[in-house]
Amino acid sequence: MRAAAKTEKKNAEDLAEKDQRKKEKEEQEALAQKQAQVELKSKQKVYDILVDAGNSEMKVGNIDSAVSKFRRATTVLPEIAEAKDLLAIAIERQAQQKVQDQKDDQEQKFKTLLKEAERG
């Protein structure tokens, strides 16, 4: 009878220990989920700030700065397409701006040469 009681007590202790480990594991998983949610919210805030800043830079013509902000936003939350789309638009405008700057430089050089030719 004593052996059966000891076995039953041991089984009860093992079961209690198993339940405790299961409970601890569930608590750790819940904590990990909560931490992931907090991290995602934090990343979302940073992403939103970068996208808003990039849009503001685009509006005032600071294309290089906008490209930088959108590029950083794509690294914060790469799964969101919005910043990638905005980055593509900003890069296209950046290229257009460089082409226009080159045209302006060429036009200025031409005018300078024309004036020199008229004088000389």
N, C-alpha and C positions, 0 to 999 in steps of 0.2 A: 504494500500500500504506500509505503514511503517513497519508493522508486517512482511509482505512478504520479504521486503528488509532486515530486521534484521535476519530473518530466513535464508535467502540465505547467508548473511554475516557470520552467525554462522556456517552454513554448510561448507562454504569455509574455515573458520578458523579451523574447526574440521578436514577437509580433509588435510589441510596444516600441521596440528599437527601430524596427522596419517602418512603422508608422511615423515615427519621429524623423527618420531620414527622408521619407517621402514628403513630409510637411516642410522640412528645411529646403529640399530641392524645389518644391513649389514656390516657396517664399523667394528663393534665389532667382527663379525664372520670372516671377512677378517683378522683382527689383530690376532685373535686366531689361524687361519690357518697359518699365517706367523710365529707366535711364535712356533707352533708345528713343522713347517719345520725347523726352526733354531735349536730347541731342538733335532730333529732327526739327523740333520747334525752333531751337537756336539756329540751326542751319537755315531754316526757312526765313527767319528774321534777317540774317546776314544777306541771304540771297535777295530778299525784297529790297533791302537798303541799297545793294549794289545795282540792281535793275533800275530802281528809282533814280539813283545818282547817274547812271548811264543815260537814261532818258533825258534828265536835266542837262547833261553835258551836250547831248545831241541837239537839244533845242537852242542852245546858245552857240553852237558851232564848234565846240571843243571835241572834234571827232576822235582824235588820238586818245583823249582821256576816256571817252565813251567806250571805245574799243577795249581799253584796259579794264574798265569796270565790268563790261559784259563778259569778257574772257574770264575774269575772276569768278563771276556768278556761275559760269558753266562748270567751274571746278568745284564749287560748293555743293550744288545739286545738279549733277550731270544728267539725271534722268528727266529733267524738265526741259522741254524744247523751246520755251519762250526765249530764254537768254541766248540760245544758239541762233534763233531766228533774228533776234535783235543784233547779235554780233555780226551775222552775215550782212545785214543792212548797213551797219556801221562800217564794216570793212569795204563794202561797195562804195559808200560815200567817201571814205578815206581815199580810195583809189581815184574816184572822180575828182576829188580835191587836188590830188597830186598831179593829175593830168592837166587840170585847169591852171595850177601853179606853173607847170612847165610851159603851157601855152602863153601865159602872161610873161614869163621870163623871156621866151623867144620873141614875143611881140616887142618887149622893151629893148631887147638887143637889136632888133630890126630897126626900131625908131632911132636908136642911138647911131647905128651905122648910116641910116638915111640922113641924119643931121650932119654927120661928119662928111658924107659925100657931097652934100649941098654946100658945105663950107669950103671944101677943098678942091 
